[in-house]
């Protein structure tokens, strides 16, 4: 079976290829360093692979855009997402776009060969950590916020947290924010702590940088 690998880190591609080469039934069919290279490769006549191993964060076009393009032009391709992101929203989004498997990069070595064989055979495959998250979600249990691209972290914020974030970014302190939003000081501090936790930053400067980068202010 043939596999195409797409990731923006050559060293990671080389590591994946080294693991795959330990199995005589799997053969690497080229690699891509950007999402556009993936699309160009699959649209070139004669190029095909049983499985595409696809990273999410790549230059030019990311993994989301690659799968959206496949859907738009009718390319039906078995895809395994290989990513450092483990947030349930990211996993669900990729599944909705048609991926067949999802493996986190820190679990790639032990799962990649089994994943390729399963997905090439028409099955779904998830690394153990992702499988655990999915089971908890299906069971209605609380799943902590995982690592995700910035644009997805924004979706986890409540309207009030966004209000507080905007004022923090404009250098207002907690008493000023409490006054402007007609909130108690302790409530503002709670929102501030939640923002630091959700956006995975350490202080108000980190919050301000996030807000500017994601066009919140």
Secondary structure by P-SEA (a helix, b strand, c coil): cbbbbbcccaaaaaaaaaaaacccccccccccccaaaaaaaaacccccccccccccccccccaaaaaaaaaaaccccbbbbbcccccaaaaaaaaaaccccccccccccccaaaaaaaaaacbbbbcaaaaaaaaaaaaccccccccccaaaaaaaccaaaaaaaaaaaacccaaaaaaaacccaaaaaaaaaaaaaaaccccaaaaaaaaaaaccc
